[in-house]
Amino acid sequence: MHTPPTGFRIVLSALLILAGLWLTIGGALLIMAGGGIGTAIAGATTIGAGWAYLRHPAAGVALLFLTIAVAAIATIRALGFDAWALLPIAGLPGLFGLIMLISAIRRRATRLMLIAGIVVAVGGLTLWLVRPPQAPAGAGAPAPDSDWPLYGRSPDGSRRAPDRQITPANVGALEIAWSYRTGETYPGSTPSFEATPIRIGDRLVFCTPDDDVIALDPVTGRQVWRHDVGIDGALRGNARCRGVSYHRSATAGACAERILIGTMDARLIALDLRDGKLCRGFGRGGQVDLTEGLGPIPAGMYTETSPPAVIGDIVVLGGGVKDGVMVDGASGVIRAFDAIDGHLVWAWDLAHPQGRRADGIFTRGTPNAWAPIGIDPALGQFLVPLGSSTPDFVGTHRSAASNRYATSLVAIDARTGRERWHFQTVHHDLWDYDLSSPPLLVDWPAGGRNIPAAIFATKTGAVFVLDRRTGTPLTRVIERPVPRSDFPGESAAPTQPLSIDMPALGRQRISGADIWGTTPFDQLWCRIAFYSARYEGPFTPPSVGGSITVPSSTGGVNWGGLSYDPERRLVLANWGNLAVRTHLIDKGETGAPPAPIAALPGVQPDAGIRHAALPQIFLSPLGIPCTRPPFGEIGAIDLKTRRLAWSRPLGTMRDSGPFGLRSGLAIPMGVPNMGGTITTAGGLTFVGATQDAYLRAFATADGRELWRARLPAGAQATPISYSAGGRQYVVIAAGGSALLQSKPGDWVIAFALPKR
């Protein structure tokens, strides 16, 4: 029976009809872009529901919920039951439908009962989602002293602490033992405090984003000394430092124990571990100028952000070259210096792999090694992860040497600087898939014996296992065909290496069903953008019309790398699932991008070639990723089965939300992350890394989240663990990240069990 419409019903009907028109028109654009007809049909039925509700409320409500149900069923058929995938379908539309239903009910008691039921259901679900992890608390036995003397703790890079005082049974009792603030502030910008401290005896040493080196008492957190290396404030756009290194010598006198740091203004500096003063016998007054042999380079174009690698008395560095600025950038040469007096021992220039130099200048524009370099003292070699060539997204200008070595792991003899082998993970890299972390060194059982192996993960999420003696894969690697480039003059590689015996970390392929939004409206925008761009699966090349890359240049696995639990033979990692949309821009005869485009954040001018590049995280107008959650995960690979032992979303949306606002909702959806994991002999895996400001502990065996601590700033760093004075400590830098836009700060925080 027709009932006269009230003013409230008229408003609801009008809103529903307008939403239906939006979906219908957008659905038509989606069809034109190559998408399906489902959105247009849903828009038409939504218009019908709005019209019906105006005259027959029950019919309008029924038609709206039927539309939601059909869309939900289609999503479940495509993706399985995924609550996040169902959010844009059932979230806002379902809430609107419930408002319509409540307003259509005439009996006040029935209406109140329905409202109460909804409140109880939503409240219960929220409490369940944000519940804190629970773990029984207990005291641990006194812990023997242990150090963390290297970036990866030991030469194998396993980031494995031998300490057992903190266990799954008592981790819930962890509390702040001490905290320290560096005092560095960055008005108007966010630094990237990515430092992993090292602990040697009674010194805990780390670097700030501005390369100040600080030593603390590892038990109390009291500052022992601080050395300001004198960075020019104009270089703060590059402010980051992942760590320092330690060298000990029996012949160096006052600086027998020294700290080595590579700085953002391209210096290698040696400091006395005892007092933080310059080791005057090193280089010129305690430092080596790393710009020598590089030719003219603009300030800030060549930086050191990772700790030097040390074997014996040899210290080795690569260097970071700013992406996308020019073709003829600084050289990616790998150099070794004497750790005592700082003289150049050897240089590996990939255009002259036997160590030769051309006219005193190292070959410019070659792939560089900005990531930490792996050390293999047992075989006397450095394992160097090389990045892509610059510019990152156009390869028409690249040399044969660059194409041969870019995005490769290279083994270099520690004594001579000669190349022993290299293994390329991406051919003719057009996606900025730099190798961004050092390998993990393990013994690999094969044929009844152990083979020295290197395991490393890439931004593509691929995991490779190589014989460290030869670079030969120990698990199957095949070449798979990939899409060809449609860019004039570009010769994309026809195949790419695929590691088929090891699990891939992160989402490897997406479809229209994976395109997401918090509402039907931003999801529709994302789907139109997706179908309007080029996407043909992994390694879809960049194009002028725009292309989608999954996994993106943020990872897969980024510089956080891998850690290892040898008792369980589990490899731990955290990874991302974000997509990137890349446009190539014709600069024309002017040699510069058009002014409106040049002003956009993230534009790479690529001086020296005709095209610039604009790579952007694939976000909706709300600033939310266009691909469905989880956006970040953590997991463990079982080396016995070569399968994922477990994986789960990492992080909550508490410190993220639409338009860059912090939602405050601790809902575990999995968020973007930067930083790495560590494991302990007590059976725990600790990780910060996430966009929300937490340090977390997981049970290494099965991935249960056992504990998390709220931090005053984002912790885009890798923690460490050591024991001193009978207590085991877990220490992490919490200072935020410019890339993740996490909360900035200047904290170093230590956690421990309560004192007995």
MARDOTI-557557 format. One record per residue (C-alpha): residue number from 1; x negated, y, z negated; chain. Coordinates in steps of 0.2 Angstrom, whole numbers. Example, Ala and Ser with C-alpha at 12.3 -4.5 7.8 and 13.67 -1.06 7.14 Angstrom:
    i     px     py     pz  ch
    1    -62    -22    -39   A
    2    -68     -5    -36   A
//
This chain:
    i     px     py     pz  ch
    1      0      0      0   A
    2     -7     17      4   A
    3    -11     28    -11   A
    4    -13     47     -9   A
    5    -31     51    -10   A
    6    -39     61    -24   A
    7    -52     74    -22   A
    8    -65     62    -29   A
    9    -60     49    -17   A
   10    -61     61     -2   A
   11    -79     66     -8   A
   12    -84     48     -9   A
   13    -76     44      8   A
   14    -85     59     16   A
   15   -102     54      9   A
   16   -100     36     15   A
   17    -94     41     33   A
   18   -110     53     34   A
   19   -121     39     28   A
   20   -113     28     41   A
   21   -116     41     55   A
   22   -134     42     49   A
   23   -137     23     50   A
   24   -127     22     67   A
   25   -137     36     76   A
   26   -154     29     68   A
   27   -149     12     73   A
   28   -147     17     91   A
   29   -164     25     90   A
   30   -171      9     83   A
   31   -163     -1     97   A
   32   -172     11    109   A
   33   -188      8    100   A
   34   -187    -10    102   A
   35   -179    -15     85   A
   36   -163    -25     82   A
   37   -145    -20     82   A
   38   -141    -24     64   A
   39   -143     -7     57   A
   40   -131      1     70   A
   41   -118    -12     66   A
   42   -120     -9     48   A
   43   -118     10     51   A
   44   -102      7     61   A
   45    -95     -4     47   A
   46   -100      9     34   A
   47    -90     22     43   A
   48    -75     10     43   A
   49    -77      7     25   A
   50    -77     26     21   A
   51    -62     28     32   A
   52    -53     13     24   A
   53    -57     19      6   A
   54    -48     35     10   A
   55    -32     27     13   A
   56    -33      9      5   A
   57    -47     10     -9   A
   58    -48     -9    -11   A
   59    -50    -12      8   A
   60    -64      1      8   A
   61    -73     -7     -6   A
   62    -72    -24      1   A
   63    -78    -19     18   A
   64    -93    -10     10   A
   65    -98    -25     -1   A
   66    -95    -36     15   A
   67   -108    -26     24   A
   68   -120    -26     10   A
   69   -118    -45      9   A
   70   -121    -48     27   A
   71   -137    -37     27   A
   72   -143    -46     12   A
   73   -140    -64     19   A
   74   -150    -58     35   A
   75   -164    -52     24   A
   76   -165    -68     14   A
   77   -165    -79     30   A
   78   -180    -69     36   A
   79   -190    -67     20   A
   80   -183    -79      7   A
   81   -176    -72     -9   A
   82   -187    -56    -12   A
   83   -179    -44    -24   A
   84   -190    -30    -18   A
   85   -184    -33      0   A
   86   -166    -33     -6   A
   87   -168    -16    -15   A
   88   -164     -4      0   A
   89   -149    -15      5   A
   90   -141    -18    -12   A
   91   -149     -4    -23   A
   92   -142     13    -18   A
   93   -127      5     -7   A
   94   -123     -7    -22   A
   95   -123      8    -34   A
   96   -112     18    -23   A
   97   -100      3    -21   A
   98    -98      1    -39   A
   99    -94     20    -41   A
  100    -81     18    -28   A
  101    -74      2    -37   A
  102    -73     10    -54   A
  103    -65     26    -47   A
  104    -52     15    -38   A
  105    -47      6    -54   A
  106    -32     14    -62   A
  107    -32      5    -79   A
  108    -43     14    -91   A
  109    -47     -1   -101   A
  110    -52    -11    -86   A
  111    -63      3    -80   A
  112    -72      5    -97   A
  113    -75    -14    -98   A
  114    -83    -14    -80   A
  115    -94      1    -84   A
  116   -100     -7   -101   A
  117   -104    -23    -92   A
  118   -114    -14    -79   A
  119   -124     -4    -92   A
  120   -128    -20   -102   A
  121   -133    -30    -86   A
  122   -144    -16    -80   A
  123   -152    -13    -97   A
  124   -155    -31   -100   A
  125   -164    -32    -83   A
  126   -174    -17    -87   A
  127   -180    -23   -103   A
  128   -185    -40    -96   A
  129   -195    -32    -82   A
  130   -204    -20    -93   A
  131   -207    -32   -108   A
  132   -225    -31   -113   A
  133   -236    -47   -112   A
  134   -236    -57   -128   A
  135   -251    -66   -135   A
  136   -254    -72   -153   A
  137   -267    -63   -162   A
  138   -282    -70   -172   A
  139   -299    -66   -177   A
  140   -314    -72   -167   A
  141   -330    -80   -173   A
  142   -346    -68   -174   A
  143   -353    -67   -156   A
  144   -371    -68   -152   A
  145   -379    -53   -143   A
  146   -377    -53   -124   A
  147   -382    -40   -111   A
  148   -375    -34    -94   A
  149   -391    -29    -85   A
  150   -386    -29    -67   A
  151   -371    -22    -57   A
  152   -364    -40    -56   A
  153   -372    -45    -73   A
  154   -383    -58    -65   A
  155   -392    -60    -49   A
  156   -378    -71    -42   A
  157   -366    -57    -43   A
  158   -353    -67    -53   A
  159   -348    -54    -65   A
  160   -347    -68    -78   A
  161   -349    -64    -96   A
  162   -355    -78   -107   A
  163   -345    -71   -122   A
  164   -332    -82   -130   A
  165   -326    -72   -145   A
  166   -311    -65   -136   A
  167   -299    -79   -130   A
  168   -282    -81   -124   A
  169   -277    -84   -142   A
  170   -283    -68   -149   A
  171   -284    -56   -134   A
  172   -267    -48   -140   A
  173   -277    -40   -155   A
  174   -289    -30   -145   A
  175   -290    -12   -150   A
  176   -301      3   -146   A
  177   -318      1   -154   A
  178   -324     18   -148   A
  179   -322     31   -134   A
  180   -333     43   -125   A
  181   -329     58   -114   A
  182   -342     65   -101   A
  183   -335     82   -101   A
  184   -335     83    -82   A
  185   -320     92    -75   A
  186   -315     95    -57   A
  187   -302    110    -56   A
  188   -291    107    -41   A
  189   -297     90    -36   A
  190   -298     72    -42   A
  191   -315     64    -44   A
  192   -318     45    -42   A
  193   -325     38    -58   A
  194   -330     21    -51   A
  195   -345     17    -62   A
  196   -349      0    -69   A
  197   -360      2    -84   A
  198   -375     -9    -88   A
  199   -381    -14   -105   A
  200   -399    -17   -109   A
  201   -402    -20   -128   A
  202   -397     -4   -137   A
  203   -393      6   -122   A
  204   -377      7   -112   A
  205   -380     16    -96   A
  206   -369     23    -83   A
  207   -367     37    -70   A
  208   -353     50    -69   A
  209   -345     55    -52   A
  210   -358     70    -52   A
  211   -372     58    -54   A
  212   -376     63    -72   A
  213   -384     48    -80   A
  214   -379     45    -98   A
  215   -385     32   -111   A
  216   -374     27   -126   A
  217   -376     16   -141   A
  218   -366      0   -136   A
  219   -359     -2   -153   A
  220   -354     15   -158   A
  221   -352     24   -141   A
  222   -363     38   -148   A
  223   -373     47   -134   A
  224   -392     44   -135   A
  225   -397     54   -120   A
  226   -390     62   -104   A
  227   -399     67    -89   A
  228   -392     80    -76   A
  229   -399     76    -59   A
  230   -394     94    -53   A
  231   -381     90    -40   A
  232   -375    105    -30   A
  233   -357    109    -34   A
  234   -353    111    -15   A
  235   -355     92    -13   A
  236   -341     88    -26   A
  237   -330     82    -12   A
  238   -341     66    -11   A
  239   -341     64    -30   A
  240   -342     46    -35   A
  241   -356     34    -42   A
  242   -353     15    -44   A
  243   -368     12    -55   A
  244   -386     13    -59   A
  245   -400     -1    -59   A
  246   -413     -7    -71   A
  247   -431    -11    -68   A
  248   -444    -18    -80   A
  249   -463    -18    -77   A
  250   -478    -23    -88   A
  251   -489    -10    -80   A
  252   -479      6    -79   A
  253   -484     13    -96   A
  254   -472     26   -103   A
  255   -459     21    -90   A
  256   -460      2    -92   A
  257   -442      1    -93   A
  258   -433     13    -81   A
  259   -416     17    -74   A
  260   -414     19    -55   A
  261   -400     29    -47   A
  262   -397     35    -29   A
  263   -388     51    -28   A
  264   -375     59    -18   A
  265   -387     72    -11   A
  266   -399     58     -5   A
  267   -412     56    -18   A
  268   -419     40    -27   A
  269   -423     45    -45   A
  270   -432     35    -59   A
  271   -428     39    -77   A
  272   -436     32    -93   A
  273   -423     20   -102   A
  274   -429     26   -119   A
  275   -426     45   -117   A
  276   -419     48   -100   A
  277   -433     59    -94   A
  278   -440     58    -76   A
  279   -454     45    -73   A
  280   -466     57    -66   A
  281   -477     44    -58   A
  282   -462     39    -47   A
  283   -462     48    -30   A
  284   -464     66    -32   A
  285   -461     70    -50   A
  286   -449     56    -53   A
  287   -439     56    -36   A
  288   -440     51    -18   A
  289   -431     61     -4   A
  290   -421     49      6   A
  291   -418     61     20   A
  292   -436     59     26   A
  293   -435     50     43   A
  294   -416     53     46   A
  295   -418     69     56   A
  296   -407     84     54   A
  297   -391     80     45   A
  298   -378     92     37   A
  299   -376     93     19   A
  300   -365     79     12   A
  301   -366     68     27   A
  302   -378     55     19   A
  303   -375     50      2   A
  304   -379     36    -11   A
  305   -364     30    -21   A
  306   -369     12    -25   A
  307   -383      6    -37   A
  308   -400      2    -29   A
  309   -404    -17    -27   A
  310   -420    -23    -36   A
  311   -430    -39    -34   A
  312   -447    -39    -43   A
  313   -455    -22    -39   A
  314   -445    -19    -24   A
  315   -430     -7    -24   A
  316   -418     -7     -9   A
  317   -405      6     -3   A
  318   -393      8     11   A
  319   -383     24     12   A
  320   -366     31     15   A
  321   -363     41     31   A
  322   -347     51     31   A
  323   -334     43     42   A
  324   -327     51     58   A
  325   -337     67     59   A
  326   -349     64     73   A
  327   -356     51     85   A
  328   -374     55     82   A
  329   -374     54     63   A
  330   -387     49     51   A
  331   -396     32     53   A
  332   -389     17     43   A
  333   -407     11     40   A
  334   -411      0     25   A
  335   -426      5     16   A
  336   -437     -3      2   A
  337   -447      7    -10   A
  338   -460      2    -23   A
  339   -451      3    -40   A
  340   -467      9    -49   A
  341   -473     23    -38   A
  342   -459     25    -26   A
  343   -469     23     -9   A
  344   -460     16      6   A
  345   -463     -2      7   A
  346   -453     -7     23   A
  347   -438     -1     33   A
  348   -425    -11     43   A
  349   -418     -1     57   A
  350   -405    -12     67   A
  351   -410     -5     83   A
  352   -428    -11     79   A
  353   -425    -26     68   A
  354   -444    -30     67   A
  355   -446    -13     57   A
  356   -452     -2     71   A
  357   -448     17     71   A
  358   -446     27     86   A
  359   -455     44     85   A
  360   -454     44     66   A
  361   -435     45     66   A
  362   -424     30     62   A
  363   -411     26     75   A
  364   -396     38     72   A
  365   -378     33     72   A
  366   -380     15     67   A
  367   -369      6     55   A
  368   -373      9     37   A
  369   -373      0     21   A
  370   -363     10      8   A
  371   -358     -4     -3   A
  372   -368    -13    -16   A
  373   -382    -24     -9   A
  374   -383    -42    -15   A
  375   -399    -49    -22   A
  376   -405    -67    -20   A
  377   -421    -69    -30   A
  378   -421    -88    -28   A
  379   -423    -86     -9   A
  380   -432    -69     -9   A
  381   -420    -60      1   A
  382   -407    -45      0   A
  383   -390    -48      7   A
  384   -384    -32     15   A
  385   -365    -29     19   A
  386   -365    -17     34   A
  387   -350     -6     38   A
  388   -343     -2     55   A
  389   -350     10     68   A
  390   -345     28     67   A
  391   -333     35     73   A
  392   -323     21     66   A
  393   -308     19     78   A
  394   -316     23     95   A
  395   -330     12    102   A
  396   -333     18    120   A
  397   -350     25    115   A
  398   -357     11    105   A
  399   -374      4    108   A
  400   -378    -15    110   A
  401   -387    -15     94   A
  402   -372     -7     85   A
  403   -360    -19     93   A
  404   -372    -34     87   A
  405   -374    -29     69   A
  406   -359    -19     64   A
  407   -348    -26     50   A
  408   -360    -40     47   A
  409   -369    -48     32   A
  410   -388    -47     35   A
  411   -401    -57     26   A
  412   -417    -47     25   A
  413   -434    -54     18   A
  414   -438    -45      1   A
  415   -456    -45      4   A
  416   -458    -40     23   A
  417   -441    -32     28   A
  418   -439    -44     42   A
  419   -421    -50     46   A
  420   -419    -68     43   A
  421   -401    -70     49   A
  422   -385    -60     51   A
  423   -366    -65     52   A
  424   -353    -54     60   A
  425   -336    -54     52   A
  426   -328    -42     65   A
  427   -333    -40     83   A
  428   -333    -22     90   A
  429   -324    -15     74   A
  430   -311     -3     79   A
  431   -302     -3     62   A
  432   -315      3     49   A
  433   -316    -15     42   A
  434   -333    -11     33   A
  435   -340    -25     23   A
  436   -338    -16      6   A
  437   -344    -28     -7   A
  438   -359    -39    -11   A
  439   -357    -58     -9   A
  440   -355    -70    -23   A
  441   -369    -83    -24   A
  442   -365   -101    -29   A
  443   -370   -119    -26   A
  444   -359   -127    -13   A
  445   -357   -146    -14   A
  446   -359   -154      3   A
  447   -365   -172      8   A
  448   -370   -176    -10   A
  449   -381   -161    -13   A
  450   -379   -143    -17   A
  451   -382   -130     -4   A
  452   -386   -112     -9   A
  453   -371   -102     -3   A
  454   -364    -85     -1   A
  455   -345    -82     -3   A
  456   -338    -65      2   A
  457   -321    -57      5   A
  458   -318    -43     18   A
  459   -305    -29     20   A
  460   -296    -41     32   A
  461   -293    -52     17   A
  462   -304    -66     25   A
  463   -315    -76     14   A
  464   -331    -83     22   A
  465   -343    -96     15   A
  466   -361    -96     22   A
  467   -377   -106     19   A
  468   -389    -92     12   A
  469   -404   -100     20   A
  470   -397    -99     38   A
  471   -381    -89     38   A
  472   -372   -104     45   A
  473   -354   -106     39   A
  474   -351   -120     27   A
  475   -332   -119     31   A
  476   -324   -119     48   A
  477   -324   -102     57   A
  478   -315   -101     74   A
  479   -313    -87     87   A
  480   -295    -83     89   A
  481   -288    -72    104   A
  482   -283    -55     98   A
  483   -274    -40    107   A
  484   -283    -30    120   A
  485   -285    -12    120   A
  486   -274      0    131   A
  487   -286     14    128   A
  488   -296     20    144   A
  489   -314     14    143   A
  490   -312      4    127   A
  491   -318    -14    128   A
  492   -310    -22    112   A
  493   -317    -39    109   A
  494   -306    -53    116   A
  495   -308    -64    100   A
  496   -311    -62     82   A
  497   -318    -74     69   A
  498   -305    -83     58   A
  499   -310    -92     42   A
  500   -297   -107     43   A
  501   -303   -117     28   A
  502   -302   -103     15   A
  503   -286    -94     10   A
  504   -283    -76     17   A
  505   -281    -63      3   A
  506   -267    -51      7   A
  507   -253    -50     19   A
  508   -260    -54     36   A
  509   -245    -51     48   A
  510   -229    -41     46   A
  511   -212    -40     56   A
  512   -198    -28     56   A
  513   -191    -38     42   A
  514   -206    -33     31   A
  515   -203    -14     34   A
  516   -196     -7     18   A
  517   -189      8      9   A
  518   -181     12     -7   A
  519   -165     16      2   A
  520   -157     12     19   A
  521   -162     29     25   A
  522   -181     29     22   A
  523   -181     11     27   A
  524   -173     16     44   A
  525   -186     30     46   A
  526   -200     17     43   A
  527   -192      4     55   A
  528   -191     17     69   A
  529   -209     22     66   A
  530   -214      4     66   A
  531   -205     -1     82   A
  532   -211     15     91   A
  533   -230     11     87   A
  534   -240     -3     94   A
  535   -241    -19     84   A
  536   -246    -36     90   A
  537   -252    -44     75   A
  538   -270    -44     67   A
  539   -283    -33     76   A
  540   -270    -23     86   A
  541   -282     -9     93   A
  542   -279      9     89   A
  543   -270     19    103   A
  544   -265     36    108   A
  545   -246     32    105   A
  546   -251     25     87   A
  547   -254      8     81   A
  548   -251     -2     65   A
  549   -265    -11     56   A
  550   -262    -24     43   A
  551   -272    -27     33   A
  552   -278     -9     33   A
  553   -295     -1     30   A
  554   -291      0     12   A
  555   -291    -19     11   A
  556   -288    -34      9   A
  557   -302    -34     -3   A
  558   -312    -18     -4   A
  559   -327    -14    -15   A
  560   -320    -22    -30   A
  561   -326    -39    -22   A
  562   -326    -56    -31   A
  563   -330    -63    -48   A
  564   -332    -81    -53   A
  565   -328    -94    -67   A
  566   -340   -108    -64   A
  567   -332   -119    -77   A
  568   -316   -120    -67   A
  569   -324   -116    -51   A
  570   -312   -102    -48   A
  571   -316    -86    -38   A
  572   -306    -71    -44   A
  573   -301    -56    -33   A
  574   -288    -42    -32   A
  575   -282    -35    -16   A
  576   -271    -23     -7   A
  577   -256    -25      5   A
  578   -255     -8     13   A
  579   -253     -4     32   A
  580   -261     10     41   A
  581   -254     19     56   A
  582   -268     26     67   A
  583   -266     39     82   A
  584   -280     43     94   A
  585   -279     61     99   A
  586   -286     68    116   A
  587   -296     84    112   A
  588   -296     89    130   A
  589   -309    100    136   A
  590   -311    111    120   A
  591   -319     96    111   A
  592   -308     99     96   A
  593   -291     92     90   A
  594   -276    104     93   A
  595   -275    116     78   A
  596   -259    108     71   A
  597   -267     91     71   A
  598   -284     97     65   A
  599   -275    104     49   A
  600   -268     87     44   A
  601   -277     78     30   A
  602   -287     63     36   A
  603   -291     69     54   A
  604   -308     62     60   A
  605   -315     75     72   A
  606   -327     62     80   A
  607   -339     75     88   A
  608   -347     69    103   A
  609   -333     60    111   A
  610   -317     66    119   A
  611   -304     58    106   A
  612   -302     61     88   A
  613   -293     49     76   A
  614   -279     51     63   A
  615   -278     36     52   A
  616   -264     37     39   A
  617   -257     25     26   A
  618   -240     20     33   A
  619   -229     30     21   A
  620   -210     35     22   A
  621   -205     54     20   A
  622   -204     50      2   A
  623   -222     46      1   A
  624   -218     27     -2   A
  625   -227     13      8   A
  626   -216      7     23   A
  627   -221    -11     20   A
  628   -212    -21      6   A
  629   -220    -24    -11   A
  630   -231    -30    -19   A
  631   -243    -17    -13   A
  632   -257    -25    -24   A
  633   -260    -42    -30   A
  634   -273    -52    -41   A
  635   -277    -71    -38   A
  636   -289    -85    -40   A
  637   -296    -97    -26   A
  638   -299   -115    -32   A
  639   -316   -120    -23   A
  640   -312   -138    -26   A
  641   -296   -137    -16   A
  642   -300   -121     -6   A
  643   -282   -115     -9   A
  644   -275   -101    -20   A
  645   -274   -108    -38   A
  646   -262    -93    -42   A
  647   -258    -76    -37   A
  648   -246    -62    -44   A
  649   -242    -44    -42   A
  650   -255    -32    -50   A
  651   -249    -16    -58   A
  652   -233     -7    -61   A
  653   -224      8    -54   A
  654   -226     18    -70   A
  655   -238     31    -63   A
  656   -232     31    -45   A
  657   -215     36    -37   A
  658   -207     46    -23   A
  659   -216     62    -17   A
  660   -231     57    -28   A
  661   -221     59    -44   A
  662   -224     47    -59   A
  663   -208     37    -61   A
  664   -212     31    -79   A
  665   -205     14    -75   A
  666   -216      0    -80   A
  667   -209    -12    -67   A
  668   -221    -25    -61   A
  669   -220    -22    -42   A
  670   -239    -23    -38   A
  671   -248     -7    -34   A
  672   -263     -1    -24   A
  673   -279     -4    -33   A
  674   -298      0    -32   A
  675   -310     -9    -43   A
  676   -315    -27    -47   A
  677   -312    -41    -59   A
  678   -324    -49    -72   A
  679   -322    -66    -80   A
  680   -328    -72    -98   A
  681   -332    -89   -105   A
  682   -318    -86   -117   A
  683   -306    -90   -102   A
  684   -301    -72    -98   A
  685   -301    -61    -83   A
  686   -301    -42    -86   A
  687   -296    -29    -73   A
  688   -292    -11    -72   A
  689   -291     -5    -54   A
  690   -273     -1    -53   A
  691   -264     15    -49   A
  692   -256     14    -66   A
  693   -267     18    -80   A
  694   -270      1    -88   A
  695   -283    -12    -93   A
  696   -277    -29    -92   A
  697   -282    -47    -97   A
  698   -276    -62    -88   A
  699   -278    -81    -92   A
  700   -291    -86    -79   A
  701   -284   -104    -78   A
  702   -266    -99    -73   A
  703   -265    -80    -71   A
  704   -253    -76    -86   A
  705   -254    -58    -91   A
  706   -259    -59   -109   A
  707   -263    -41   -114   A
  708   -263    -24   -107   A
  709   -269     -7   -114   A
  710   -263     10   -109   A
  711   -277     21   -104   A
  712   -278     40   -104   A
  713   -283     40    -85   A
  714   -284     29    -70   A
  715   -297     15    -71   A
  716   -303     13    -53   A
  717   -319      4    -59   A
  718   -325    -13    -64   A
  719   -326    -17    -82   A
  720   -340    -26    -91   A
  721   -341    -36   -107   A
  722   -355    -39   -119   A
  723   -358    -43   -137   A
  724   -367    -33   -150   A
  725   -368    -33   -169   A
  726   -357    -48   -170   A
  727   -342    -41   -159   A
  728   -338    -44   -141   A
  729   -334    -28   -132   A
  730   -324    -24   -115   A
  731   -329     -7   -108   A
  732   -321      2    -93   A
  733   -323     19    -86   A
  734   -306     28    -84   A
  735   -307     44    -74   A
  736   -295     42    -59   A
  737   -297     40    -41   A
  738   -295     53    -27   A
  739   -290     40    -15   A
  740   -276     32    -26   A
  741   -272     49    -33   A
  742   -272     41    -50   A
  743   -272     52    -66   A
  744   -290     60    -68   A
  745   -300     60    -83   A
  746   -318     58    -90   A
  747   -317     43   -102   A
  748   -327     28   -106   A
  749   -318     16   -118   A
  750   -323      1   -127   A
  751   -311    -12   -134   A
  752   -315    -26   -147   A
  753   -306    -37   -159   A
  754   -303    -29   -176   A
  755   -318    -30   -188   A
  756   -317    -44   -201   A
//
